[in-house]
Amino acid sequence: MRKPRKLNPAALALKSGFARRLRAAREARGWSQEELALAAGLSVATIRNLEQFHRPDPRLSTMLSLADALGATLDALAGREKFSEIPATNP
């Protein structure tokens, strides 16, 4: 098993912000972790690990799946722009 990389403070802040933004976007839609996982084609464990910051380096393909499912951009998930109005609908 490989050792986790140590993150510098700036990278840590950016990545932990991703976890908060992901959860906020999911909750804005009124979705459970299970509903987001289904919409994004990911496992519930992946969503839980990302939101709880147990997985600080998500793959680009994972981030794209999440952005598509949430109707958001990668820049919004990364904190480089604000989320647009996300309608509260179920998949």
PDB file of N, CA, C and O in Angstrom:
ATOM      1  N   MET A   1       0.839  -1.167   0.000  1.00  0.00           N
ATOM      2  CA  MET A   1       0.000   0.000   0.000  1.00  0.00           C
ATOM      3  C   MET A   1       0.890   1.239   0.000  1.00  0.00           C
ATOM      4  O   MET A   1       1.864   1.318   0.749  1.00  0.00           O
ATOM      5  N   ARG A   2       0.541   2.210  -0.856  1.00  0.00           N
ATOM      6  CA  ARG A   2       1.383   3.399  -0.916  1.00  0.00           C
ATOM      7  C   ARG A   2       1.048   4.375   0.204  1.00  0.00           C
ATOM      8  O   ARG A   2      -0.082   4.436   0.688  1.00  0.00           O
ATOM      9  N   LYS A   3       2.058   5.130   0.598  1.00  0.00           N
ATOM     10  CA  LYS A   3       1.880   6.116   1.660  1.00  0.00           C
ATOM     11  C   LYS A   3       1.164   7.339   1.087  1.00  0.00           C
ATOM     12  O   LYS A   3       1.463   7.763  -0.029  1.00  0.00           O
ATOM     13  N   PRO A   4       0.220   7.910   1.841  1.00  0.00           N
ATOM     14  CA  PRO A   4      -0.431   9.128   1.343  1.00  0.00           C
ATOM     15  C   PRO A   4       0.565  10.282   1.288  1.00  0.00           C
ATOM     16  O   PRO A   4       1.449  10.410   2.136  1.00  0.00           O
ATOM     17  N   ARG A   5       0.393  11.120   0.261  1.00  0.00           N
ATOM     18  CA  ARG A   5       1.256  12.291   0.131  1.00  0.00           C
ATOM     19  C   ARG A   5       0.881  13.329   1.172  1.00  0.00           C
ATOM     20  O   ARG A   5      -0.289  13.491   1.520  1.00  0.00           O
ATOM     21  N   LYS A   6       1.884  14.023   1.657  1.00  0.00           N
ATOM     22  CA  LYS A   6       1.610  15.158   2.531  1.00  0.00           C
ATOM     23  C   LYS A   6       1.304  16.352   1.648  1.00  0.00           C
ATOM     24  O   LYS A   6       2.019  16.624   0.684  1.00  0.00           O
ATOM     25  N   LEU A   7       0.240  17.061   1.981  1.00  0.00           N
ATOM     26  CA  LEU A   7      -0.162  18.219   1.194  1.00  0.00           C
ATOM     27  C   LEU A   7       0.326  19.499   1.852  1.00  0.00           C
ATOM     28  O   LEU A   7       0.321  19.620   3.077  1.00  0.00           O
ATOM     29  N   ASN A   8       0.745  20.449   1.034  1.00  0.00           N
ATOM     30  CA  ASN A   8       1.112  21.740   1.597  1.00  0.00           C
ATOM     31  C   ASN A   8      -0.169  22.456   2.028  1.00  0.00           C
ATOM     32  O   ASN A   8      -1.249  22.078   1.574  1.00  0.00           O
ATOM     33  N   PRO A   9      -0.088  23.459   2.874  1.00  0.00           N
ATOM     34  CA  PRO A   9      -1.289  24.114   3.400  1.00  0.00           C
ATOM     35  C   PRO A   9      -2.222  24.666   2.330  1.00  0.00           C
ATOM     36  O   PRO A   9      -3.440  24.593   2.492  1.00  0.00           O
ATOM     37  N   ALA A  10      -1.687  25.217   1.241  1.00  0.00           N
ATOM     38  CA  ALA A  10      -2.541  25.765   0.181  1.00  0.00           C
ATOM     39  C   ALA A  10      -3.310  24.653  -0.526  1.00  0.00           C
ATOM     40  O   ALA A  10      -4.500  24.803  -0.801  1.00  0.00           O
ATOM     41  N   ALA A  11      -2.650  23.559  -0.817  1.00  0.00           N
ATOM     42  CA  ALA A  11      -3.314  22.424  -1.466  1.00  0.00           C
ATOM     43  C   ALA A  11      -4.350  21.815  -0.537  1.00  0.00           C
ATOM     44  O   ALA A  11      -5.434  21.432  -0.978  1.00  0.00           O
ATOM     45  N   LEU A  12      -4.028  21.725   0.729  1.00  0.00           N
ATOM     46  CA  LEU A  12      -4.960  21.185   1.709  1.00  0.00           C
ATOM     47  C   LEU A  12      -6.226  22.031   1.784  1.00  0.00           C
ATOM     48  O   LEU A  12      -7.329  21.486   1.823  1.00  0.00           O
ATOM     49  N   ALA A  13      -6.084  23.336   1.804  1.00  0.00           N
ATOM     50  CA  ALA A  13      -7.242  24.234   1.865  1.00  0.00           C
ATOM     51  C   ALA A  13      -8.110  24.085   0.618  1.00  0.00           C
ATOM     52  O   ALA A  13      -9.336  24.052   0.721  1.00  0.00           O
ATOM     53  N   LEU A  14      -7.493  23.996  -0.549  1.00  0.00           N
ATOM     54  CA  LEU A  14      -8.237  23.841  -1.795  1.00  0.00           C
ATOM     55  C   LEU A  14      -9.005  22.534  -1.814  1.00  0.00           C
ATOM     56  O   LEU A  14     -10.178  22.502  -2.184  1.00  0.00           O
ATOM     57  N   LYS A  15      -8.345  21.458  -1.415  1.00  0.00           N
ATOM     58  CA  LYS A  15      -8.973  20.148  -1.473  1.00  0.00           C
ATOM     59  C   LYS A  15     -10.054  19.986  -0.407  1.00  0.00           C
ATOM     60  O   LYS A  15     -11.078  19.361  -0.680  1.00  0.00           O
ATOM     61  N   SER A  16      -9.865  20.520   0.780  1.00  0.00           N
ATOM     62  CA  SER A  16     -10.904  20.418   1.798  1.00  0.00           C
ATOM     63  C   SER A  16     -12.095  21.289   1.419  1.00  0.00           C
ATOM     64  O   SER A  16     -13.233  20.980   1.775  1.00  0.00           O
ATOM     65  N   GLY A  17     -11.834  22.377   0.697  1.00  0.00           N
ATOM     66  CA  GLY A  17     -12.923  23.204   0.181  1.00  0.00           C
ATOM     67  C   GLY A  17     -13.749  22.440  -0.824  1.00  0.00           C
ATOM     68  O   GLY A  17     -14.964  22.626  -0.884  1.00  0.00           O
ATOM     69  N   PHE A  18     -13.126  21.583  -1.617  1.00  0.00           N
ATOM     70  CA  PHE A  18     -13.848  20.745  -2.569  1.00  0.00           C
ATOM     71  C   PHE A  18     -14.866  19.879  -1.837  1.00  0.00           C
ATOM     72  O   PHE A  18     -16.004  19.745  -2.288  1.00  0.00           O
ATOM     73  N   ALA A  19     -14.472  19.298  -0.728  1.00  0.00           N
ATOM     74  CA  ALA A  19     -15.377  18.436   0.041  1.00  0.00           C
ATOM     75  C   ALA A  19     -16.599  19.227   0.506  1.00  0.00           C
ATOM     76  O   ALA A  19     -17.726  18.741   0.415  1.00  0.00           O
ATOM     77  N   ARG A  20     -16.379  20.435   0.998  1.00  0.00           N
ATOM     78  CA  ARG A  20     -17.504  21.284   1.445  1.00  0.00           C
ATOM     79  C   ARG A  20     -18.397  21.694   0.286  1.00  0.00           C
ATOM     80  O   ARG A  20     -19.622  21.681   0.407  1.00  0.00           O
ATOM     81  N   ARG A  21     -17.784  22.060  -0.841  1.00  0.00           N
ATOM     82  CA  ARG A  21     -18.580  22.477  -2.000  1.00  0.00           C
ATOM     83  C   ARG A  21     -19.374  21.311  -2.576  1.00  0.00           C
ATOM     84  O   ARG A  21     -20.513  21.492  -3.006  1.00  0.00           O
ATOM     85  N   LEU A  22     -18.791  20.128  -2.590  1.00  0.00           N
ATOM     86  CA  LEU A  22     -19.498  18.956  -3.085  1.00  0.00           C
ATOM     87  C   LEU A  22     -20.739  18.690  -2.241  1.00  0.00           C
ATOM     88  O   LEU A  22     -21.830  18.482  -2.773  1.00  0.00           O
ATOM     89  N   ARG A  23     -20.566  18.698  -0.946  1.00  0.00           N
ATOM     90  CA  ARG A  23     -21.709  18.457  -0.055  1.00  0.00           C
ATOM     91  C   ARG A  23     -22.764  19.550  -0.206  1.00  0.00           C
ATOM     92  O   ARG A  23     -23.959  19.256  -0.250  1.00  0.00           O
ATOM     93  N   ALA A  24     -22.334  20.801  -0.287  1.00  0.00           N
ATOM     94  CA  ALA A  24     -23.278  21.911  -0.431  1.00  0.00           C
ATOM     95  C   ALA A  24     -24.071  21.797  -1.731  1.00  0.00           C
ATOM     96  O   ALA A  24     -25.276  22.046  -1.752  1.00  0.00           O
ATOM     97  N   ALA A  25     -23.395  21.420  -2.809  1.00  0.00           N
ATOM     98  CA  ALA A  25     -24.084  21.275  -4.096  1.00  0.00           C
ATOM     99  C   ALA A  25     -25.081  20.123  -4.048  1.00  0.00           C
ATOM    100  O   ALA A  25     -26.183  20.226  -4.586  1.00  0.00           O
ATOM    101  N   ARG A  26     -24.695  19.037  -3.409  1.00  0.00           N
ATOM    102  CA  ARG A  26     -25.602  17.886  -3.279  1.00  0.00           C
ATOM    103  C   ARG A  26     -26.821  18.275  -2.459  1.00  0.00           C
ATOM    104  O   ARG A  26     -27.952  17.970  -2.838  1.00  0.00           O
ATOM    105  N   GLU A  27     -26.595  18.941  -1.346  1.00  0.00           N
ATOM    106  CA  GLU A  27     -27.702  19.336  -0.472  1.00  0.00           C
ATOM    107  C   GLU A  27     -28.594  20.385  -1.135  1.00  0.00           C
ATOM    108  O   GLU A  27     -29.802  20.402  -0.903  1.00  0.00           O
ATOM    109  N   ALA A  28     -28.007  21.265  -1.960  1.00  0.00           N
ATOM    110  CA  ALA A  28     -28.799  22.264  -2.678  1.00  0.00           C
ATOM    111  C   ALA A  28     -29.782  21.596  -3.634  1.00  0.00           C
ATOM    112  O   ALA A  28     -30.868  22.118  -3.885  1.00  0.00           O
ATOM    113  N   ARG A  29     -29.397  20.449  -4.160  1.00  0.00           N
ATOM    114  CA  ARG A  29     -30.279  19.672  -5.031  1.00  0.00           C
ATOM    115  C   ARG A  29     -31.308  18.884  -4.232  1.00  0.00           C
ATOM    116  O   ARG A  29     -32.288  18.384  -4.785  1.00  0.00           O
ATOM    117  N   GLY A  30     -31.078  18.779  -2.932  1.00  0.00           N
ATOM    118  CA  GLY A  30     -31.972  17.971  -2.104  1.00  0.00           C
ATOM    119  C   GLY A  30     -31.711  16.484  -2.232  1.00  0.00           C
ATOM    120  O   GLY A  30     -32.595  15.666  -1.974  1.00  0.00           O
ATOM    121  N   TRP A  31     -30.494  16.134  -2.631  1.00  0.00           N
ATOM    122  CA  TRP A  31     -30.133  14.735  -2.858  1.00  0.00           C
ATOM    123  C   TRP A  31     -29.427  14.139  -1.654  1.00  0.00           C
ATOM    124  O   TRP A  31     -28.715  14.825  -0.921  1.00  0.00           O
ATOM    125  N   SER A  32     -29.638  12.864  -1.472  1.00  0.00           N
ATOM    126  CA  SER A  32     -28.860  12.091  -0.507  1.00  0.00           C
ATOM    127  C   SER A  32     -27.549  11.694  -1.190  1.00  0.00           C
ATOM    128  O   SER A  32     -27.385  11.884  -2.396  1.00  0.00           O
ATOM    129  N   GLN A  33     -26.631  11.148  -0.418  1.00  0.00           N
ATOM    130  CA  GLN A  33     -25.391  10.637  -1.018  1.00  0.00           C
ATOM    131  C   GLN A  33     -25.707   9.515  -1.993  1.00  0.00           C
ATOM    132  O   GLN A  33     -25.044   9.383  -3.021  1.00  0.00           O
ATOM    133  N   GLU A  34     -26.704   8.713  -1.684  1.00  0.00           N
ATOM    134  CA  GLU A  34     -27.097   7.609  -2.557  1.00  0.00           C
ATOM    135  C   GLU A  34     -27.614   8.134  -3.894  1.00  0.00           C
ATOM    136  O   GLU A  34     -27.298   7.576  -4.945  1.00  0.00           O
ATOM    137  N   GLU A  35     -28.409   9.208  -3.858  1.00  0.00           N
ATOM    138  CA  GLU A  35     -28.949   9.767  -5.096  1.00  0.00           C
ATOM    139  C   GLU A  35     -27.849  10.375  -5.962  1.00  0.00           C
ATOM    140  O   GLU A  35     -27.869  10.226  -7.184  1.00  0.00           O
ATOM    141  N   LEU A  36     -26.903  11.052  -5.345  1.00  0.00           N
ATOM    142  CA  LEU A  36     -25.789  11.604  -6.112  1.00  0.00           C
ATOM    143  C   LEU A  36     -24.945  10.490  -6.706  1.00  0.00           C
ATOM    144  O   LEU A  36     -24.535  10.569  -7.864  1.00  0.00           O
ATOM    145  N   ALA A  37     -24.684   9.461  -5.927  1.00  0.00           N
ATOM    146  CA  ALA A  37     -23.898   8.333  -6.429  1.00  0.00           C
ATOM    147  C   ALA A  37     -24.569   7.714  -7.656  1.00  0.00           C
ATOM    148  O   ALA A  37     -23.902   7.411  -8.645  1.00  0.00           O
ATOM    149  N   LEU A  38     -25.877   7.529  -7.589  1.00  0.00           N
ATOM    150  CA  LEU A  38     -26.624   6.956  -8.714  1.00  0.00           C
ATOM    151  C   LEU A  38     -26.542   7.870  -9.934  1.00  0.00           C
ATOM    152  O   LEU A  38     -26.282   7.405 -11.043  1.00  0.00           O
ATOM    153  N   ALA A  39     -26.762   9.168  -9.731  1.00  0.00           N
ATOM    154  CA  ALA A  39     -26.741  10.121 -10.841  1.00  0.00           C
ATOM    155  C   ALA A  39     -25.358  10.240 -11.475  1.00  0.00           C
ATOM    156  O   ALA A  39     -25.241  10.447 -12.683  1.00  0.00           O
ATOM    157  N   ALA A  40     -24.315  10.110 -10.664  1.00  0.00           N
ATOM    158  CA  ALA A  40     -22.943  10.270 -11.156  1.00  0.00           C
ATOM    159  C   ALA A  40     -22.311   8.953 -11.598  1.00  0.00           C
ATOM    160  O   ALA A  40     -21.226   8.950 -12.178  1.00  0.00           O
ATOM    161  N   GLY A  41     -22.980   7.840 -11.328  1.00  0.00           N
ATOM    162  CA  GLY A  41     -22.397   6.545 -11.689  1.00  0.00           C
ATOM    163  C   GLY A  41     -21.223   6.168 -10.802  1.00  0.00           C
ATOM    164  O   GLY A  41     -20.288   5.499 -11.244  1.00  0.00           O
ATOM    165  N   LEU A  42     -21.276   6.598  -9.555  1.00  0.00           N
ATOM    166  CA  LEU A  42     -20.205   6.321  -8.594  1.00  0.00           C
ATOM    167  C   LEU A  42     -20.772   5.537  -7.417  1.00  0.00           C
ATOM    168  O   LEU A  42     -21.989   5.404  -7.288  1.00  0.00           O
ATOM    169  N   SER A  43     -19.913   5.028  -6.573  1.00  0.00           N
ATOM    170  CA  SER A  43     -20.380   4.320  -5.386  1.00  0.00           C
ATOM    171  C   SER A  43     -20.695   5.314  -4.274  1.00  0.00           C
ATOM    172  O   SER A  43     -20.155   6.420  -4.236  1.00  0.00           O
ATOM    173  N   VAL A  44     -21.569   4.906  -3.382  1.00  0.00           N
ATOM    174  CA  VAL A  44     -21.898   5.728  -2.219  1.00  0.00           C
ATOM    175  C   VAL A  44     -20.640   5.926  -1.372  1.00  0.00           C
ATOM    176  O   VAL A  44     -20.438   7.000  -0.805  1.00  0.00           O
ATOM    177  N   ALA A  45     -19.807   4.909  -1.284  1.00  0.00           N
ATOM    178  CA  ALA A  45     -18.563   5.025  -0.513  1.00  0.00           C
ATOM    179  C   ALA A  45     -17.665   6.119  -1.080  1.00  0.00           C
ATOM    180  O   ALA A  45     -17.014   6.838  -0.321  1.00  0.00           O
ATOM    181  N   THR A  46     -17.622   6.253  -2.390  1.00  0.00           N
ATOM    182  CA  THR A  46     -16.813   7.303  -3.013  1.00  0.00           C
ATOM    183  C   THR A  46     -17.338   8.677  -2.622  1.00  0.00           C
ATOM    184  O   THR A  46     -16.563   9.559  -2.252  1.00  0.00           O
ATOM    185  N   ILE A  47     -18.654   8.861  -2.704  1.00  0.00           N
ATOM    186  CA  ILE A  47     -19.251  10.149  -2.325  1.00  0.00           C
ATOM    187  C   ILE A  47     -18.956  10.447  -0.860  1.00  0.00           C
ATOM    188  O   ILE A  47     -18.544  11.556  -0.519  1.00  0.00           O
ATOM    189  N   ARG A  48     -19.167   9.464   0.001  1.00  0.00           N
ATOM    190  CA  ARG A  48     -18.926   9.641   1.440  1.00  0.00           C
ATOM    191  C   ARG A  48     -17.459   9.994   1.702  1.00  0.00           C
ATOM    192  O   ARG A  48     -17.169  10.913   2.469  1.00  0.00           O
ATOM    193  N   ASN A  49     -16.548   9.275   1.075  1.00  0.00           N
ATOM    194  CA  ASN A  49     -15.122   9.530   1.281  1.00  0.00           C
ATOM    195  C   ASN A  49     -14.707  10.915   0.791  1.00  0.00           C
ATOM    196  O   ASN A  49     -13.882  11.576   1.423  1.00  0.00           O
ATOM    197  N   LEU A  50     -15.270  11.352  -0.323  1.00  0.00           N
ATOM    198  CA  LEU A  50     -14.954  12.690  -0.822  1.00  0.00           C
ATOM    199  C   LEU A  50     -15.490  13.760   0.114  1.00  0.00           C
ATOM    200  O   LEU A  50     -14.785  14.718   0.428  1.00  0.00           O
ATOM    201  N   GLU A  51     -16.726  13.608   0.560  1.00  0.00           N
ATOM    202  CA  GLU A  51     -17.333  14.615   1.437  1.00  0.00           C
ATOM    203  C   GLU A  51     -16.689  14.661   2.812  1.00  0.00           C
ATOM    204  O   GLU A  51     -16.658  15.716   3.446  1.00  0.00           O
ATOM    205  N   GLN A  52     -16.179  13.544   3.276  1.00  0.00           N
ATOM    206  CA  GLN A  52     -15.552  13.499   4.594  1.00  0.00           C
ATOM    207  C   GLN A  52     -14.042  13.684   4.512  1.00  0.00           C
ATOM    208  O   GLN A  52     -13.332  13.526   5.505  1.00  0.00           O
ATOM    209  N   PHE A  53     -13.556  14.021   3.310  1.00  0.00           N
ATOM    210  CA  PHE A  53     -12.146  14.318   3.075  1.00  0.00           C
ATOM    211  C   PHE A  53     -11.237  13.133   3.367  1.00  0.00           C
ATOM    212  O   PHE A  53     -10.080  13.305   3.751  1.00  0.00           O
ATOM    213  N   HIS A  54     -11.772  11.921   3.180  1.00  0.00           N
ATOM    214  CA  HIS A  54     -10.938  10.720   3.305  1.00  0.00           C
ATOM    215  C   HIS A  54     -10.231  10.424   1.989  1.00  0.00           C
ATOM    216  O   HIS A  54      -9.312   9.607   1.933  1.00  0.00           O
ATOM    217  N   ARG A  55     -10.669  11.097   0.940  1.00  0.00           N
ATOM    218  CA  ARG A  55     -10.069  10.914  -0.377  1.00  0.00           C
ATOM    219  C   ARG A  55      -9.752  12.301  -0.936  1.00  0.00           C
ATOM    220  O   ARG A  55     -10.551  12.865  -1.684  1.00  0.00           O
ATOM    221  N   PRO A  56      -8.595  12.851  -0.578  1.00  0.00           N
ATOM    222  CA  PRO A  56      -8.291  14.236  -0.938  1.00  0.00           C
ATOM    223  C   PRO A  56      -7.912  14.465  -2.397  1.00  0.00           C
ATOM    224  O   PRO A  56      -7.874  15.613  -2.838  1.00  0.00           O
ATOM    225  N   ASP A  57      -7.633  13.421  -3.152  1.00  0.00           N
ATOM    226  CA  ASP A  57      -7.208  13.571  -4.545  1.00  0.00           C
ATOM    227  C   ASP A  57      -8.137  12.814  -5.488  1.00  0.00           C
ATOM    228  O   ASP A  57      -7.769  11.752  -5.988  1.00  0.00           O
ATOM    229  N   PRO A  58      -9.349  13.346  -5.742  1.00  0.00           N
ATOM    230  CA  PRO A  58     -10.246  12.632  -6.643  1.00  0.00           C
ATOM    231  C   PRO A  58      -9.711  12.627  -8.074  1.00  0.00           C
ATOM    232  O   PRO A  58      -9.019  13.553  -8.496  1.00  0.00           O
ATOM    233  N   ARG A  59     -10.038  11.592  -8.792  1.00  0.00           N
ATOM    234  CA  ARG A  59      -9.642  11.508 -10.197  1.00  0.00           C
ATOM    235  C   ARG A  59     -10.430  12.534 -11.002  1.00  0.00           C
ATOM    236  O   ARG A  59     -11.533  12.926 -10.623  1.00  0.00           O
ATOM    237  N   LEU A  60      -9.852  12.957 -12.106  1.00  0.00           N
ATOM    238  CA  LEU A  60     -10.535  13.903 -12.983  1.00  0.00           C
ATOM    239  C   LEU A  60     -11.850  13.308 -13.473  1.00  0.00           C
ATOM    240  O   LEU A  60     -12.859  14.011 -13.538  1.00  0.00           O
ATOM    241  N   SER A  61     -11.852  12.032 -13.816  1.00  0.00           N
ATOM    242  CA  SER A  61     -13.081  11.401 -14.299  1.00  0.00           C
ATOM    243  C   SER A  61     -14.168  11.416 -13.226  1.00  0.00           C
ATOM    244  O   SER A  61     -15.348  11.556 -13.547  1.00  0.00           O
ATOM    245  N   THR A  62     -13.788  11.274 -11.968  1.00  0.00           N
ATOM    246  CA  THR A  62     -14.751  11.347 -10.864  1.00  0.00           C
ATOM    247  C   THR A  62     -15.312  12.748 -10.747  1.00  0.00           C
ATOM    248  O   THR A  62     -16.519  12.929 -10.587  1.00  0.00           O
ATOM    249  N   MET A  63     -14.435  13.746 -10.827  1.00  0.00           N
ATOM    250  CA  MET A  63     -14.887  15.131 -10.725  1.00  0.00           C
ATOM    251  C   MET A  63     -15.805  15.494 -11.890  1.00  0.00           C
ATOM    252  O   MET A  63     -16.795  16.201 -11.698  1.00  0.00           O
ATOM    253  N   LEU A  64     -15.489  15.017 -13.094  1.00  0.00           N
ATOM    254  CA  LEU A  64     -16.343  15.278 -14.247  1.00  0.00           C
ATOM    255  C   LEU A  64     -17.719  14.639 -14.066  1.00  0.00           C
ATOM    256  O   LEU A  64     -18.736  15.258 -14.378  1.00  0.00           O
ATOM    257  N   SER A  65     -17.754  13.416 -13.568  1.00  0.00           N
ATOM    258  CA  SER A  65     -19.027  12.735 -13.323  1.00  0.00           C
ATOM    259  C   SER A  65     -19.869  13.493 -12.299  1.00  0.00           C
ATOM    260  O   SER A  65     -21.080  13.637 -12.464  1.00  0.00           O
ATOM    261  N   LEU A  66     -19.222  13.973 -11.248  1.00  0.00           N
ATOM    262  CA  LEU A  66     -19.933  14.735 -10.220  1.00  0.00           C
ATOM    263  C   LEU A  66     -20.454  16.058 -10.780  1.00  0.00           C
ATOM    264  O   LEU A  66     -21.605  16.424 -10.545  1.00  0.00           O
ATOM    265  N   ALA A  67     -19.609  16.768 -11.516  1.00  0.00           N
ATOM    266  CA  ALA A  67     -20.023  18.049 -12.094  1.00  0.00           C
ATOM    267  C   ALA A  67     -21.210  17.853 -13.036  1.00  0.00           C
ATOM    268  O   ALA A  67     -22.175  18.616 -12.985  1.00  0.00           O
ATOM    269  N   ASP A  68     -21.144  16.845 -13.884  1.00  0.00           N
ATOM    270  CA  ASP A  68     -22.246  16.573 -14.811  1.00  0.00           C
ATOM    271  C   ASP A  68     -23.531  16.251 -14.058  1.00  0.00           C
ATOM    272  O   ASP A  68     -24.598  16.771 -14.386  1.00  0.00           O
ATOM    273  N   ALA A  69     -23.427  15.396 -13.052  1.00  0.00           N
ATOM    274  CA  ALA A  69     -24.614  14.998 -12.288  1.00  0.00           C
ATOM    275  C   ALA A  69     -25.233  16.182 -11.556  1.00  0.00           C
ATOM    276  O   ALA A  69     -26.455  16.269 -11.430  1.00  0.00           O
ATOM    277  N   LEU A  70     -24.398  17.087 -11.076  1.00  0.00           N
ATOM    278  CA  LEU A  70     -24.878  18.234 -10.304  1.00  0.00           C
ATOM    279  C   LEU A  70     -25.234  19.433 -11.173  1.00  0.00           C
ATOM    280  O   LEU A  70     -25.762  20.425 -10.671  1.00  0.00           O
ATOM    281  N   GLY A  71     -24.954  19.354 -12.461  1.00  0.00           N
ATOM    282  CA  GLY A  71     -25.206  20.486 -13.338  1.00  0.00           C
ATOM    283  C   GLY A  71     -24.284  21.643 -13.025  1.00  0.00           C
ATOM    284  O   GLY A  71     -24.666  22.806 -13.151  1.00  0.00           O
ATOM    285  N   ALA A  72     -23.070  21.322 -12.618  1.00  0.00           N
ATOM    286  CA  ALA A  72     -22.083  22.327 -12.232  1.00  0.00           C
ATOM    287  C   ALA A  72     -20.874  22.222 -13.155  1.00  0.00           C
ATOM    288  O   ALA A  72     -20.784  21.311 -13.977  1.00  0.00           O
ATOM    289  N   THR A  73     -19.962  23.152 -13.010  1.00  0.00           N
ATOM    290  CA  THR A  73     -18.715  23.098 -13.765  1.00  0.00           C
ATOM    291  C   THR A  73     -17.602  22.606 -12.841  1.00  0.00           C
ATOM    292  O   THR A  73     -17.732  22.627 -11.617  1.00  0.00           O
ATOM    293  N   LEU A  74     -16.514  22.167 -13.452  1.00  0.00           N
ATOM    294  CA  LEU A  74     -15.353  21.789 -12.650  1.00  0.00           C
ATOM    295  C   LEU A  74     -14.820  22.995 -11.887  1.00  0.00           C
ATOM    296  O   LEU A  74     -14.368  22.863 -10.749  1.00  0.00           O
ATOM    297  N   ASP A  75     -14.873  24.168 -12.509  1.00  0.00           N
ATOM    298  CA  ASP A  75     -14.411  25.375 -11.816  1.00  0.00           C
ATOM    299  C   ASP A  75     -15.240  25.641 -10.567  1.00  0.00           C
ATOM    300  O   ASP A  75     -14.697  26.075  -9.551  1.00  0.00           O
ATOM    301  N   ALA A  76     -16.541  25.390 -10.625  1.00  0.00           N
ATOM    302  CA  ALA A  76     -17.387  25.598  -9.443  1.00  0.00           C
ATOM    303  C   ALA A  76     -17.022  24.597  -8.348  1.00  0.00           C
ATOM    304  O   ALA A  76     -16.918  24.972  -7.179  1.00  0.00           O
ATOM    305  N   LEU A  77     -16.828  23.334  -8.713  1.00  0.00           N
ATOM    306  CA  LEU A  77     -16.445  22.341  -7.705  1.00  0.00           C
ATOM    307  C   LEU A  77     -15.071  22.644  -7.118  1.00  0.00           C
ATOM    308  O   LEU A  77     -14.814  22.373  -5.945  1.00  0.00           O
ATOM    309  N   ALA A  78     -14.196  23.206  -7.939  1.00  0.00           N
ATOM    310  CA  ALA A  78     -12.848  23.533  -7.472  1.00  0.00           C
ATOM    311  C   ALA A  78     -12.799  24.856  -6.718  1.00  0.00           C
ATOM    312  O   ALA A  78     -11.772  25.193  -6.130  1.00  0.00           O
ATOM    313  N   GLY A  79     -13.892  25.605  -6.728  1.00  0.00           N
ATOM    314  CA  GLY A  79     -13.928  26.863  -6.007  1.00  0.00           C
ATOM    315  C   GLY A  79     -13.414  28.047  -6.800  1.00  0.00           C
ATOM    316  O   GLY A  79     -13.163  29.111  -6.234  1.00  0.00           O
ATOM    317  N   ARG A  80     -13.255  27.876  -8.111  1.00  0.00           N
ATOM    318  CA  ARG A  80     -12.752  28.963  -8.950  1.00  0.00           C
ATOM    319  C   ARG A  80     -13.872  29.858  -9.458  1.00  0.00           C
ATOM    320  O   ARG A  80     -13.607  30.939  -9.982  1.00  0.00           O
ATOM    321  N   GLU A  81     -15.104  29.428  -9.313  1.00  0.00           N
ATOM    322  CA  GLU A  81     -16.259  30.247  -9.652  1.00  0.00           C
ATOM    323  C   GLU A  81     -17.405  29.825  -8.748  1.00  0.00           C
ATOM    324  O   GLU A  81     -17.358  28.756  -8.139  1.00  0.00           O
ATOM    325  N   LYS A  82     -18.432  30.657  -8.657  1.00  0.00           N
ATOM    326  CA  LYS A  82     -19.572  30.340  -7.802  1.00  0.00           C
ATOM    327  C   LYS A  82     -20.507  29.389  -8.534  1.00  0.00           C
ATOM    328  O   LYS A  82     -20.588  29.384  -9.762  1.00  0.00           O
ATOM    329  N   PHE A  83     -21.215  28.579  -7.738  1.00  0.00           N
ATOM    330  CA  PHE A  83     -22.229  27.721  -8.314  1.00  0.00           C
ATOM    331  C   PHE A  83     -23.361  28.586  -8.832  1.00  0.00           C
ATOM    332  O   PHE A  83     -23.763  29.554  -8.187  1.00  0.00           O
ATOM    333  N   SER A  84     -23.872  28.230 -10.001  1.00  0.00           N
ATOM    334  CA  SER A  84     -25.074  28.889 -10.483  1.00  0.00           C
ATOM    335  C   SER A  84     -26.257  28.305  -9.726  1.00  0.00           C
ATOM    336  O   SER A  84     -26.106  27.355  -8.958  1.00  0.00           O
ATOM    337  N   GLU A  85     -27.394  28.858  -9.939  1.00  0.00           N
ATOM    338  CA  GLU A  85     -28.599  28.354  -9.258  1.00  0.00           C
ATOM    339  C   GLU A  85     -28.788  26.879  -9.638  1.00  0.00           C
ATOM    340  O   GLU A  85     -28.899  26.554 -10.820  1.00  0.00           O
ATOM    341  N   ILE A  86     -28.823  26.012  -8.666  1.00  0.00           N
ATOM    342  CA  ILE A  86     -28.985  24.581  -8.917  1.00  0.00           C
ATOM    343  C   ILE A  86     -30.422  24.211  -8.562  1.00  0.00           C
ATOM    344  O   ILE A  86     -30.810  24.306  -7.398  1.00  0.00           O
ATOM    345  N   PRO A  87     -31.215  23.792  -9.541  1.00  0.00           N
ATOM    346  CA  PRO A  87     -32.600  23.445  -9.235  1.00  0.00           C
ATOM    347  C   PRO A  87     -32.683  22.223  -8.325  1.00  0.00           C
ATOM    348  O   PRO A  87     -31.903  21.282  -8.472  1.00  0.00           O
ATOM    349  N   ALA A  88     -33.610  22.238  -7.405  1.00  0.00           N
ATOM    350  CA  ALA A  88     -33.793  21.120  -6.473  1.00  0.00           C
ATOM    351  C   ALA A  88     -34.696  20.090  -7.115  1.00  0.00           C
ATOM    352  O   ALA A  88     -35.915  20.132  -6.943  1.00  0.00           O
ATOM    353  N   THR A  89     -34.101  19.159  -7.859  1.00  0.00           N
ATOM    354  CA  THR A  89     -34.853  18.102  -8.523  1.00  0.00           C
ATOM    355  C   THR A  89     -34.194  16.779  -8.202  1.00  0.00           C
ATOM    356  O   THR A  89     -33.025  16.730  -7.821  1.00  0.00           O
ATOM    357  N   ASN A  90     -34.936  15.727  -8.355  1.00  0.00           N
ATOM    358  CA  ASN A  90     -34.403  14.377  -8.149  1.00  0.00           C
ATOM    359  C   ASN A  90     -34.093  13.757  -9.494  1.00  0.00           C
ATOM    360  O   ASN A  90     -34.711  14.113 -10.497  1.00  0.00           O
ATOM    361  N   PRO A  91     -33.134  12.821  -9.532  1.00  0.00           N
ATOM    362  CA  PRO A  91     -32.767  12.176 -10.816  1.00  0.00           C
ATOM    363  C   PRO A  91     -33.884  11.326 -11.352  1.00  0.00           C
ATOM    364  O   PRO A  91     -33.743  10.719 -12.413  1.00  0.00           O
TER     365      PRO A  91
END
